Amino acid sequence: GILLGCALATPAAVRLASRAATPVLAAPLGLFGRLAARGLAGNLSRTGVAVAALMLALAVTIGIGLMIQSFRGTVERWLRSSLPADLYLTDPTAGSGPAPASPIEPGLLESIADLPGITRVNTLRRAEVDSSVGEIALVALDMDERSYGAFALARGDASRAWVGYREGTAVLISEPLAFRTGLAVGDELVLDTPSGPASHRVGGVFYDYSTDRGYALVDLWRYRELWRDDGITAASAFVAPGRDLDLAAERIRALLPSGSALEVRTQAALREQSLVVFDRTFRITAVLRTLTTVVALIGILGALMAHQLERTAELGLLRASGMTRRQLWLLVTTQTGLMGLVAGLLALPVGLAMAAMTTLVINQRSFGWTIPLEVEPGILAQALLLAVATAILAGVLPSARMAATSPAEALRTE
């Protein structure tokens, strides 16, 4: 609806731009500037369509670019806060289910905790459980207060939430789970356990971008009390300040059983790998940007070629009146460049509206994620330069053909 409305409003915007550009171009270019600006509004049936096509293509490019930039910036900040430990021990092949595999033996964790420079080992258990809102993912963590910052609350009082979490009376849920199930702070979440139904209060809703399904967070001792499951899915370790992280990681790898699928990665490596996956996921958008630009280029080229046929007699009269081929080429190129500039300026607010819709509305409704909109000036500047360059490029062939047309041939039907 937004794109259609803006496309329909483009001819009126082109007419206004033509009036505003006439005195501006007349100052440096004289007669050619006035002719170029007036010609923009004098042939709206062609120029309006071309400007609208380029404007829509650029608006979509701006909208997608700003959405990805905002999403990536949010994920990057979230990764910095959600990975508080120095080293992470995980098994990427571990399955999930009501009683997922336990790839980490307790004895291994004791050996890791005894290594020089290791100050703390956090453990994690992941499971799928039934609840009053259906089957949900449950993550049980044994962690100290240094790791609480990994779960920044979007809603709820942090002090009360963490007190309830430690006491086992409250759970924290991720934002996607809250969006999917409708749970809010203070609501009751009943978990089906082997010991019977266990009621917990939703103490807080935290930001999370790891999955659009979401999960609930409980203290590990509470999980073991209810499910009688001592398994461990993953672990993380804190290293004393000043210690070599790579050396500590090598020492942990030396403790792993032969043929183990467990991986030891530093915080920096894990964060970098996550961003690589993110960039790979959105790489297709670069192809989409290219396609939209090519489509707009073809649209402008077609409009200008048709425009040339319509103006054959007019341009022949100008040539017969003494306008040189170079001056005619300058006239047509100036007009196409002006079309690109107008399209680029119109695309900026439309692209911002597209970015706001995709970031603040569509992402929220599709995944339950809160992503603040970040406006990157470089993306806007690139779109404006691309608009002018695309329009000038599309006008090269029509301007050359117009300049090559002889006045006698152009005026033959007059």
C-alpha positions as CSV (number, residue, x, y, z in Angstrom):
1,G,0.0,0.0,0.0
2,I,2.8,2.4,0.9
3,L,4.7,1.7,-2.4
4,L,1.5,2.0,-4.5
5,G,0.6,5.3,-2.9
6,C,4.1,6.7,-3.4
7,A,4.2,5.6,-7.0
8,L,0.8,7.3,-7.7
9,A,2.1,10.5,-6.1
10,T,5.3,10.5,-8.1
11,P,4.1,12.5,-11.1
12,A,2.9,15.4,-8.9
13,A,6.3,15.3,-7.1
14,V,8.1,15.4,-10.5
15,R,6.1,18.4,-11.5
16,L,7.0,20.3,-8.3
17,A,10.6,19.2,-8.7
18,S,10.7,20.6,-12.3
19,R,9.5,24.0,-11.1
20,A,12.0,24.1,-8.3
21,A,14.9,22.9,-10.5
22,T,14.3,25.4,-13.3
23,P,16.0,28.5,-11.7
24,V,18.6,26.3,-10.1
25,L,19.8,24.7,-13.4
26,A,19.3,28.0,-15.3
27,A,22.0,29.7,-13.3
28,P,25.0,27.5,-14.4
29,L,23.6,26.1,-17.7
30,G,21.4,28.8,-19.0
31,L,18.9,27.8,-21.7
32,F,19.9,24.1,-21.5
33,G,19.2,24.1,-17.8
34,R,15.7,25.6,-18.3
35,L,14.9,23.2,-21.1
36,A,16.0,20.2,-19.2
37,A,14.0,21.1,-16.1
38,R,10.9,22.1,-18.0
39,G,11.1,19.0,-20.2
40,L,10.9,16.9,-17.0
41,A,7.4,18.1,-16.3
42,G,6.4,18.4,-20.0
43,N,6.4,14.7,-20.6
44,L,5.0,13.2,-17.4
45,S,3.5,10.2,-19.3
46,R,7.1,9.0,-19.8
47,T,9.3,10.7,-17.2
48,G,6.8,10.1,-14.4
49,V,6.8,6.4,-15.0
50,A,10.6,6.2,-15.3
51,V,11.1,8.2,-12.1
52,A,8.5,6.1,-10.2
53,A,10.2,2.9,-11.3
54,L,13.6,4.0,-10.2
55,M,12.2,5.5,-7.0
56,L,10.5,2.2,-6.0
57,A,13.6,0.1,-6.8
58,L,15.8,2.4,-4.7
59,A,13.2,2.6,-1.8
60,V,13.2,-1.2,-1.6
61,T,17.0,-1.3,-1.6
62,I,17.1,1.4,1.2
63,G,14.5,-0.4,3.2
64,I,16.2,-3.8,3.0
65,G,19.6,-2.3,3.6
66,L,18.6,-0.4,6.7
67,M,16.7,-3.4,8.1
68,I,19.7,-5.7,7.7
69,Q,22.0,-3.0,9.2
70,S,19.7,-2.5,12.2
71,F,19.3,-6.3,12.6
72,R,23.1,-6.9,12.4
73,G,23.9,-4.1,14.8
74,T,21.3,-5.4,17.3
75,V,22.6,-9.0,17.0
76,E,26.2,-7.8,17.4
77,R,25.5,-5.9,20.6
78,W,23.4,-8.8,21.9
79,L,26.3,-11.3,21.2
80,R,28.7,-9.0,23.2
81,S,26.4,-9.1,26.2
82,S,25.0,-12.7,25.9
83,L,28.5,-14.3,25.9
84,P,29.9,-13.3,29.2
85,A,32.3,-16.3,29.7
86,D,35.7,-16.6,28.1
87,L,35.5,-20.2,26.8
88,Y,32.5,-22.3,25.6
89,L,32.3,-26.1,25.5
90,T,29.4,-27.4,23.3
91,D,28.5,-30.4,21.2
92,P,26.9,-29.2,17.9
93,T,25.7,-32.7,17.1
94,A,23.8,-33.1,20.4
95,G,20.1,-33.8,19.8
96,S,17.1,-32.5,21.7
97,G,13.9,-33.9,23.1
98,P,12.3,-34.7,26.4
99,A,15.6,-36.2,27.5
100,P,18.3,-35.0,25.2
101,A,21.8,-36.5,25.0
102,S,24.3,-35.6,27.7
103,P,27.6,-35.2,25.9
104,I,29.5,-33.7,28.9
105,E,30.5,-36.0,31.8
106,P,30.5,-34.4,35.3
107,G,34.1,-35.7,35.8
108,L,35.2,-33.7,32.7
109,L,33.9,-30.5,34.3
110,E,35.7,-31.2,37.5
111,S,38.9,-31.6,35.6
112,I,38.3,-28.3,33.7
113,A,37.6,-26.5,37.0
114,D,40.9,-27.7,38.4
115,L,42.9,-26.3,35.4
116,P,45.2,-23.3,36.2
117,G,43.6,-20.0,35.5
118,I,40.0,-21.3,35.4
119,T,38.0,-19.4,38.0
120,R,34.4,-20.5,37.3
121,V,32.6,-23.1,35.2
122,N,28.9,-22.6,34.3
123,T,26.8,-25.5,33.2
124,L,23.7,-25.7,31.0
125,R,21.0,-28.3,30.4
126,R,18.6,-28.0,27.4
127,A,15.4,-30.0,27.1
128,E,11.9,-30.0,25.5
129,V,9.1,-30.1,28.1
130,D,5.3,-29.9,28.1
131,S,3.7,-26.9,29.8
132,S,0.4,-25.1,30.1
133,V,1.1,-23.3,26.8
134,G,2.2,-26.4,24.9
135,E,5.7,-27.9,24.3
136,I,8.4,-25.4,25.0
137,A,12.2,-25.3,25.0
138,L,13.6,-25.2,28.6
139,V,17.1,-24.1,29.4
140,A,18.5,-24.8,32.9
141,L,21.6,-22.8,33.9
142,D,24.0,-23.0,36.8
143,M,25.7,-19.6,36.7
144,D,26.9,-16.8,38.9
145,E,25.7,-13.2,38.9
146,R,28.4,-12.2,36.4
147,S,26.3,-14.0,33.8
148,Y,23.0,-12.3,34.6
149,G,23.9,-9.5,32.2
150,A,23.6,-12.0,29.3
151,F,19.8,-11.9,29.8
152,A,18.8,-8.2,29.6
153,L,15.2,-7.8,30.5
154,A,12.8,-6.2,28.0
155,R,10.0,-6.4,30.6
156,G,10.0,-7.0,34.3
157,D,11.9,-5.8,37.4
158,A,15.4,-7.3,37.2
159,S,16.0,-7.6,41.0
160,R,12.7,-9.4,41.7
161,A,13.1,-11.6,38.6
162,W,16.5,-12.9,39.6
163,V,15.5,-13.4,43.2
164,G,12.6,-15.6,42.0
165,Y,14.9,-17.4,39.6
166,R,17.4,-18.3,42.3
167,E,14.6,-19.4,44.7
168,G,13.0,-21.6,42.0
169,T,9.6,-19.9,42.1
170,A,10.0,-17.9,38.8
171,V,11.1,-18.5,35.3
172,L,12.5,-16.0,32.8
173,I,11.2,-16.3,29.2
174,S,12.6,-15.0,26.0
175,E,10.9,-12.3,24.0
176,P,9.9,-14.7,21.1
177,L,8.4,-17.2,23.5
178,A,6.4,-14.4,25.2
179,F,5.2,-13.2,21.7
180,R,4.3,-16.7,20.6
181,T,2.4,-17.8,23.7
182,G,1.0,-14.5,24.9
183,L,2.7,-14.9,28.3
184,A,3.5,-11.7,30.3
185,V,5.3,-10.8,33.5
186,G,3.3,-12.1,36.4
187,D,1.5,-14.8,34.5
188,E,1.6,-18.4,35.7
189,L,3.5,-21.0,33.6
190,V,2.9,-24.6,34.7
191,L,5.5,-27.2,33.7
192,D,4.7,-30.9,33.4
193,T,7.4,-32.7,35.3
194,P,7.9,-36.4,36.4
195,S,7.2,-35.0,39.9
196,G,3.8,-33.6,38.7
197,P,2.7,-30.1,37.6
198,A,5.1,-27.4,38.8
199,S,3.7,-23.8,38.8
200,H,6.1,-20.9,38.2
201,R,5.6,-17.2,37.9
202,V,7.0,-15.4,34.8
203,G,9.5,-13.1,36.5
204,G,10.7,-11.3,33.4
205,V,11.0,-11.3,29.6
206,F,14.5,-11.0,28.2
207,Y,15.9,-10.1,24.8
208,D,17.0,-13.1,22.7
209,Y,17.8,-13.5,19.0
210,S,19.1,-17.0,18.9
211,T,15.8,-18.6,17.9
212,D,12.3,-17.3,16.8
213,R,10.7,-20.1,18.8
214,G,12.0,-18.9,22.2
215,Y,12.7,-20.7,25.4
216,A,12.2,-20.5,29.2
217,L,15.1,-20.2,31.7
218,V,15.2,-21.9,35.1
219,D,17.9,-22.5,37.6
220,L,19.7,-25.8,37.1
221,W,19.1,-27.0,40.7
222,R,15.4,-26.5,40.2
223,Y,15.4,-28.4,37.0
224,R,17.2,-31.3,38.6
225,E,14.9,-31.3,41.5
226,L,11.8,-31.6,39.2
227,W,13.1,-33.8,36.4
228,R,15.8,-35.8,38.3
229,D,18.1,-35.3,35.4
230,D,21.8,-34.7,36.0
231,G,22.8,-34.4,32.3
232,I,24.8,-31.5,31.0
233,T,24.4,-30.2,27.5
234,A,27.0,-27.4,27.4
235,A,29.4,-25.5,29.7
236,S,31.3,-22.3,29.8
237,A,34.4,-21.3,31.7
238,F,35.8,-18.0,33.1
239,V,39.5,-17.5,32.9
240,A,41.5,-15.3,35.3
241,P,42.5,-11.9,33.9
242,G,45.8,-11.9,32.2
243,R,45.7,-15.6,31.3
244,D,46.2,-16.8,27.7
245,L,42.7,-17.8,26.4
246,D,44.1,-19.9,23.6
247,L,46.4,-21.8,26.0
248,A,43.4,-22.4,28.3
249,A,41.4,-23.7,25.4
250,E,44.1,-26.1,24.4
251,R,44.3,-27.5,27.9
252,I,40.6,-28.1,27.9
253,R,40.8,-29.9,24.5
254,A,43.5,-32.1,25.9
255,L,41.0,-33.3,28.5
256,L,38.4,-34.3,25.9
257,P,37.8,-38.0,25.3
258,S,39.2,-39.4,22.0
259,G,36.7,-39.0,19.2
260,S,34.6,-36.6,21.1
261,A,32.4,-34.2,19.1
262,L,32.8,-31.5,21.8
263,E,34.2,-28.1,20.6
264,V,36.0,-25.5,22.6
265,R,35.7,-22.0,21.3
266,T,36.7,-18.6,22.7
267,Q,34.1,-15.9,23.1
268,A,35.6,-13.9,20.2
269,A,35.6,-16.9,17.9
270,L,32.0,-17.8,18.8
271,R,30.9,-14.2,18.2
272,E,32.7,-14.0,14.9
273,Q,31.3,-17.3,13.7
274,S,27.8,-16.2,14.6
275,L,28.2,-13.0,12.5
276,V,29.6,-14.9,9.6
277,V,26.5,-17.1,9.6
278,F,24.3,-13.9,9.8
279,D,26.1,-12.3,6.8
280,R,25.8,-15.5,4.8
281,T,22.1,-15.7,5.5
282,F,21.5,-12.2,4.1
283,R,23.9,-12.5,1.2
284,I,21.0,-13.1,-1.1
285,T,19.9,-9.5,-0.5
286,A,22.9,-8.2,-2.4
287,V,21.6,-10.1,-5.5
288,L,18.1,-8.7,-4.9
289,R,19.6,-5.2,-4.8
290,T,21.3,-5.8,-8.1
291,L,18.2,-7.2,-9.7
292,T,16.0,-4.2,-8.6
293,T,18.6,-1.8,-10.0
294,V,18.8,-3.7,-13.3
295,V,15.0,-3.7,-13.6
296,A,14.9,0.0,-12.9
297,L,17.6,0.6,-15.4
298,I,15.7,-1.2,-18.1
299,G,12.5,0.7,-17.2
300,I,14.2,4.0,-17.5
301,L,15.9,3.0,-20.8
302,G,12.6,2.0,-22.3
303,A,10.9,5.2,-21.1
304,L,13.7,7.3,-22.5
305,M,13.7,5.5,-25.9
306,A,10.0,6.1,-26.2
307,H,10.5,9.7,-25.1
308,Q,13.0,10.1,-27.9
309,L,10.4,9.0,-30.5
310,E,7.9,11.5,-29.1
311,R,10.4,14.4,-29.1
312,T,11.9,13.7,-32.6
313,A,10.3,16.7,-34.2
314,E,11.0,19.0,-31.2
315,L,14.7,18.0,-31.1
316,G,14.9,18.3,-34.9
317,L,13.6,21.9,-34.6
318,L,16.3,22.6,-32.0
319,R,19.0,21.2,-34.2
320,A,17.7,23.2,-37.2
321,S,17.7,26.3,-35.0
322,G,21.5,25.9,-34.5
323,M,21.8,23.5,-31.5
324,T,24.9,21.3,-31.9
325,R,25.1,17.6,-31.3
326,R,27.2,18.2,-28.2
327,Q,24.6,20.7,-26.9
328,L,21.8,18.3,-27.6
329,W,23.7,15.5,-25.8
330,L,24.2,17.8,-22.8
331,L,20.5,18.7,-22.7
332,V,19.4,15.0,-22.7
333,T,22.0,14.0,-20.2
334,T,21.2,16.8,-17.9
335,Q,17.5,15.8,-18.0
336,T,18.2,12.1,-17.3
337,G,20.5,13.1,-14.5
338,L,17.8,15.3,-13.0
339,M,15.4,12.4,-13.3
340,G,17.7,10.2,-11.3
341,L,18.3,12.9,-8.7
342,V,14.5,13.4,-8.2
343,A,14.0,9.6,-8.0
344,G,16.8,9.4,-5.4
345,L,15.4,12.2,-3.3
346,L,11.9,10.7,-3.4
347,A,13.3,7.2,-2.5
348,L,14.9,8.4,0.8
349,P,11.6,9.0,2.7
350,V,9.9,6.0,1.1
351,G,12.9,3.8,1.9
352,L,12.9,5.0,5.5
353,A,9.2,4.1,5.7
354,M,10.0,0.7,4.3
355,A,12.8,0.2,6.8
356,A,10.5,1.2,9.7
357,M,7.8,-1.3,8.5
358,T,10.2,-4.2,8.1
359,T,12.2,-3.6,11.2
360,L,9.6,-2.4,13.7
361,V,6.5,-4.2,12.5
362,I,7.2,-7.2,10.2
363,N,10.1,-8.5,12.2
364,Q,8.1,-8.1,15.5
365,R,5.1,-9.9,14.1
366,S,7.1,-12.7,12.3
367,F,9.7,-13.5,15.0
368,G,8.8,-11.7,18.2
369,W,12.1,-9.8,18.1
370,T,12.5,-6.1,19.1
371,I,14.9,-4.5,16.8
372,P,15.6,-0.7,17.0
373,L,15.8,1.1,13.7
374,E,19.3,2.3,12.9
375,V,19.6,4.8,10.0
376,E,23.0,4.5,8.4
377,P,23.8,7.7,6.4
378,G,26.1,5.8,4.1
379,I,23.2,3.6,2.8
380,L,21.2,6.7,2.0
381,A,24.1,8.4,0.3
382,Q,24.9,5.3,-1.8
383,A,21.2,5.1,-2.9
384,L,21.3,8.8,-4.0
385,L,24.5,8.3,-6.0
386,L,23.2,5.1,-7.5
387,A,20.0,6.9,-8.6
388,V,21.9,9.6,-10.5
389,A,24.4,7.2,-12.0
390,T,21.7,4.7,-13.1
391,A,19.7,7.5,-14.8
392,I,22.7,8.9,-16.6
393,L,23.8,5.5,-17.7
394,A,20.3,4.7,-19.0
395,G,20.3,8.0,-20.9
396,V,23.6,7.4,-22.8
397,L,22.1,5.5,-25.7
398,P,18.9,7.7,-26.2
399,S,21.0,10.8,-26.0
400,A,23.5,9.5,-28.6
401,R,20.7,8.5,-30.9
402,M,19.0,11.8,-30.5
403,A,22.2,13.7,-31.2
404,A,22.9,11.5,-34.3
405,T,19.4,12.2,-35.8
406,S,19.7,14.8,-38.7
407,P,17.4,17.8,-38.6
408,A,16.0,17.1,-42.0
409,E,15.0,13.5,-41.1
410,A,13.4,14.7,-37.8
411,L,11.4,17.4,-39.5
412,R,10.4,15.4,-42.6
413,T,6.8,14.9,-41.4
414,E,6.3,18.5,-40.3
